[in-house]
Amino acid sequence: MLSPAKSIGILSPMDEHELDADPIVQLQVWLDEARDAVPQADSMTLATADPSGRPSARVVLLRGVDDRGLAFFTNRTSRKGEELQRNPWAAVVLHWWELGRQVRVEGSVVEIDEQESAAYWSTRPHASQLAAWASPQSQALRARAELDERFTEAAQRFAGADVPLPPFWGGYRLVPGSIEFWSHSENRLHDRVRFVRSGAGWRREWLAP
């Protein structure tokens, strides 16, 4: 595998003074640049933990960034949904290897309301909507055939009609307490700038790699 410095999209070292004072704005800038250069730029690793602190992680899709935080959607009865219900804190990482960049975000998590969840649900492909109804996410199955049967049943149930938003499915928003911007360096002296929420604003600090 080629190192980021040898890939076609590597960018120059990060200059902290060129970063926007608002890390949400800066995240949107980096995300837009990644979408122009990287497949699945919206993929992010989401880490949650149960009440005892035992962690779990998986890749989800970032479905919105604004002043309120980072949005993603899922089955609320899944493992991550159950963990967020009992321990509403999480961390995410967006890693763009081709650009030699990553962003780490940590903070509290709140549920997105039904109206906003339904608006996003309406944009999902029909097959994905059926799959959401069919899958008892994170639960054990007897075999793959059981999942296929459940999908067929959902397709028959909603044949010729709009697929409604399931009562167990919706969105979450990670409300950032800290946002870190990381830029690759060949000598391993990577650039790291972290923004920490301070009152109504942000405090910026340079981190050792």
Phi, psi and omega in degrees: 000135179286147174287159179305324183295339181259359176277165190286342188253009185300139183255166180291161180306152183284137174250113185301333182284346177269352178283140178296147179295339177258112183295336176294317177298316180295321176299318179297323178297310180296322180295317178298318179293323179293322180297334179278347189232343192232133174295141178052049182297340182273001178287135179217146176276125180251123177250130176233175179212150176279175184301337179276354180095002179287120188271162169212154183217153178199165179266130176232174180257129174288124185242020176161139176226127174206190183299339181278336180138203185251128185254142171212164186228149183191176171286123184288346178265003176290175179299316180294323178296317179295319180293320179292330177296322185264338182215084190282055175226146183204169174223146177229154174229128169253122184236120180245088186304317184298335180258355183064040184224150167212157177230131177246133181230133177230145178171189178277162182234135176235153178283140173279140186291166186297323181297313180291323177297319180294324179296318177290319180307321183293343179270350182285146176302151182305315182296324178291324176296316178297320180297323179297320177291326187281328189269120171277074194310134178077356179270152180288141177247155175293320181191168178303327182302327179298318180294318178298321179296318180295324178294317179298319178297319179295320179297321179289322182297321184252020180301128177074013182222161174293142179274118184284162176293124178294147180291344182258013187232141179178191186254163174227154177232122174277116180268108190294134168258334175210147177224123181245132177254128186235134179230133186290145171226138184298329181272012178073002175273067184296152176271131179223120176237125181246135173255128179243130181298133180222102184064233179270359183235206184224143173255134183254139177215146179267132182250145172291144181287000000 
